[in-house]
Amino acid sequence: MTLEHIEQRRIERVTRGMPTEDGAGVKLTRLIGTPEIGDIDPILMLDNFGSDDPNVYIAGFPAHPHRGFETVSYMIAGSLRHKDNKGGEGVITDGGVQWMTAGRGVVHSEMPAQTSGLMFGFQLWLNLPAAEKMREPWYRDIPAAQIPQIDLGAGVTAKLIAGRWNATVGPGPERETAPFIADVALPPQGAVSIPVPGGHAGFAYVFQGKAALGPGGARRELGKGELGVLSAEGGLTTVAGSDGARLLIVAAKPLREPVAKHGPFVMNTQSEIRQAVSDYQRGLF
């Protein structure tokens, strides 16, 4: 496979995120949605959570509201149980995804658990366009068996959660933001060109090993736990280090709309935020 494109994406900013707590005291690392790196339109937030100590996450994320965006939870290891007040309910285990579109409003809980002594995963927040913020809520479990694994040769593989990689289409729902979400694994010194859709904003997060990303002389190495914000156009050349690498690649089409946020509510204006708070307090979710 050729690693050359007419244009290549570069790494523009790098972060290791910041430790924080959410839910009932779950310890996690917030990588996007921080003072250092805020929104990457339409990507609102990325959390990485994981531990072999149940005490840091066992209380989970009890019932809480959302409006105006969607959450994508990807469990690399462990399980996550979802239940919401619109009838959505399910459990995903190792390698599965939960996709919830909050739309006009939903109250849900998420309770994680270990598999073989480990719990590790991600939650991504994706914005909805103004025209869809008040749509009906929607929920779907995507078990690991439904996520295609693409053999890219020379030991390189990709699990495609959403979007298109050549002829393969991920099981994620079609959205105005056209998200591309892939879990890419490379052997030592393995290399791949990742077909990030043109014009999409996105990032690469290394959660195993090390990888150098970008074109030739502008290639930049990311170590385990580092997230790189991508430039806007072209494919993404990735070369693994001596121990191989595994990366989460996420990109989506920018909405270029105003964003107003207040905790679990993401709308376009402060007036809409006040309405969301009022609706929730009056039990209208």
HUNORGI-V62771 format. One record per residue. RES is the residue in three letters. PHI is phi in whole degrees, -180 to 180 (999 if undefined). D_LAST is the distance of its C-alpha to the last C-alpha in whole Angstrom. Layout:
BEGIN
RES_PHI_D_LAST ; RES_PHI_D_LAST
END
This chain:
BEGIN
MET_999_50 ; THR_-73_50 ; LEU_-105_48 ; GLU_-103_49 ; HIS_-131_47 ; ILE_-58_48 ; GLU_-134_46 ; GLN_-123_44 ; ARG_-72_41 ; ARG_-119_42 ; ILE_-89_40 ; GLU_-96_39 ; ARG_-144_38 ; VAL_-130_38 ; THR_-142_36 ; ARG_-105_35 ; GLY_74_32 ; MET_-138_31 ; PRO_-69_30 ; THR_-154_27 ; GLU_-129_25 ; ASP_-144_21 ; GLY_59_19 ; ALA_-94_21 ; GLY_88_24 ; VAL_-71_25 ; LYS_-85_28 ; LEU_-152_27 ; THR_-112_29 ; ARG_-93_27 ; LEU_-101_29 ; ILE_-127_27 ; GLY_96_25 ; THR_-121_27 ; PRO_-60_30 ; GLU_-77_32 ; ILE_-133_30 ; GLY_-84_27 ; ASP_-66_26 ; ILE_-118_28 ; ASP_-38_26 ; PRO_-101_24 ; ILE_-81_24 ; LEU_-92_22 ; MET_-161_23 ; LEU_-139_25 ; ASP_-114_25 ; ASN_-116_28 ; PHE_-130_28 ; GLY_176_30 ; SER_-171_33 ; ASP_-99_35 ; ASP_-110_34 ; PRO_-58_31 ; ASN_-64_31 ; VAL_-88_30 ; TYR_-146_27 ; ILE_-61_26 ; ALA_-73_24 ; GLY_64_21 ; PHE_-122_18 ; PRO_-61_16 ; ALA_-48_12 ; HIS_-153_11 ; PRO_-94_8 ; HIS_-145_9 ; ARG_-151_9 ; GLY_94_12 ; PHE_-154_14 ; GLU_-135_15 ; THR_-114_17 ; VAL_-125_20 ; SER_-108_22 ; TYR_-121_25 ; MET_-98_27 ; ILE_-69_31 ; ALA_-143_32 ; GLY_100_30 ; SER_-130_27 ; LEU_-142_23 ; ARG_-103_21 ; HIS_-114_17 ; LYS_-150_14 ; ASP_-131_11 ; ASN_-85_8 ; LYS_-109_9 ; GLY_98_13 ; GLY_-76_14 ; GLU_-156_17 ; GLY_177_20 ; VAL_-132_23 ; ILE_-110_25 ; THR_-124_28 ; ASP_-34_31 ; GLY_87_31 ; GLY_-92_27 ; VAL_-130_24 ; GLN_-114_20 ; TRP_-119_19 ; MET_-126_15 ; THR_-99_14 ; ALA_-70_10 ; GLY_54_10 ; ARG_-68_8 ; GLY_151_5 ; VAL_-149_6 ; VAL_-118_7 ; HIS_-141_11 ; SER_-126_14 ; GLU_-136_17 ; MET_-123_21 ; PRO_-86_24 ; ALA_-152_27 ; GLN_-78_31 ; THR_-126_33 ; SER_52_37 ; GLY_81_36 ; LEU_-138_34 ; MET_-135_31 ; PHE_-154_30 ; GLY_-172_28 ; PHE_-136_26 ; GLN_-129_22 ; LEU_-112_22 ; TRP_-108_19 ; LEU_-115_20 ; ASN_-72_19 ; LEU_-108_18 ; PRO_-65_20 ; ALA_-53_18 ; ALA_-69_19 ; GLU_-117_16 ; LYS_-63_13 ; MET_-107_11 ; ARG_-72_12 ; GLU_-66_11 ; PRO_-60_10 ; TRP_-148_14 ; TYR_-146_15 ; ARG_-152_19 ; ASP_-87_22 ; ILE_-123_25 ; PRO_-63_28 ; ALA_-55_31 ; ALA_-65_33 ; GLN_-93_31 ; ILE_-96_31 ; PRO_-66_35 ; GLN_-107_37 ; ILE_-97_40 ; ASP_-88_43 ; LEU_-100_45 ; GLY_86_48 ; ALA_57_50 ; GLY_85_47 ; VAL_-89_44 ; THR_-133_41 ; ALA_-140_38 ; LYS_-96_35 ; LEU_-101_33 ; ILE_-83_29 ; ALA_-149_28 ; GLY_94_30 ; ARG_-128_34 ; TRP_-126_37 ; ASN_54_40 ; ALA_-88_40 ; THR_-93_37 ; VAL_-118_33 ; GLY_-74_31 ; PRO_-81_28 ; GLY_-61_25 ; PRO_-69_23 ; GLU_-75_25 ; ARG_-139_23 ; GLU_-59_24 ; THR_-81_25 ; ALA_44_27 ; PRO_-64_26 ; PHE_-117_30 ; ILE_-133_29 ; ALA_-140_32 ; ASP_-108_34 ; VAL_-110_37 ; ALA_-118_40 ; LEU_-127_44 ; PRO_-76_47 ; PRO_-51_49 ; GLN_62_50 ; GLY_-66_48 ; ALA_-138_47 ; VAL_-157_45 ; SER_-106_44 ; ILE_-95_40 ; PRO_-81_39 ; VAL_-66_36 ; PRO_-58_35 ; GLY_-61_37 ; GLY_84_35 ; HIS_-74_32 ; ALA_-90_31 ; GLY_-172_31 ; PHE_-151_33 ; ALA_-125_35 ; TYR_-124_34 ; VAL_-90_37 ; PHE_-117_36 ; GLN_-146_40 ; GLY_69_43 ; LYS_-136_44 ; ALA_-148_44 ; ALA_-101_45 ; LEU_-125_43 ; GLY_113_44 ; PRO_-80_48 ; GLY_13_51 ; GLY_-69_52 ; ALA_-103_49 ; ARG_-66_47 ; ARG_-130_45 ; GLU_-87_45 ; LEU_-115_42 ; GLY_-95_42 ; LYS_-55_40 ; GLY_90_36 ; GLU_-107_37 ; LEU_-113_35 ; GLY_-115_36 ; VAL_-80_35 ; LEU_-91_36 ; SER_-69_38 ; ALA_-82_37 ; GLU_-129_39 ; GLY_98_41 ; GLY_-80_41 ; LEU_-127_41 ; THR_-81_44 ; THR_-132_44 ; VAL_-126_47 ; ALA_-78_46 ; GLY_-82_48 ; SER_-69_51 ; ASP_-108_48 ; GLY_80_46 ; ALA_-160_42 ; ARG_-139_39 ; LEU_-133_36 ; LEU_-100_33 ; ILE_-113_33 ; VAL_-133_30 ; ALA_-148_30 ; ALA_-155_28 ; LYS_-75_28 ; PRO_-60_28 ; LEU_-90_25 ; ARG_54_27 ; GLU_-123_24 ; PRO_-63_23 ; VAL_-123_21 ; ALA_-121_19 ; LYS_-126_18 ; HIS_-152_16 ; GLY_56_16 ; PRO_-88_13 ; PHE_-117_12 ; VAL_-132_15 ; MET_-127_15 ; ASN_-106_19 ; THR_-137_19 ; GLN_-66_19 ; SER_-62_17 ; GLU_-67_14 ; ILE_-66_14 ; ARG_-61_14 ; GLN_-65_12 ; ALA_-62_9 ; VAL_-61_10 ; SER_-63_10 ; ASP_-61_7 ; TYR_-66_6 ; GLN_-64_9 ; ARG_-90_8 ; GLY_76_6 ; LEU_-89_4 ; PHE_-79_0
END
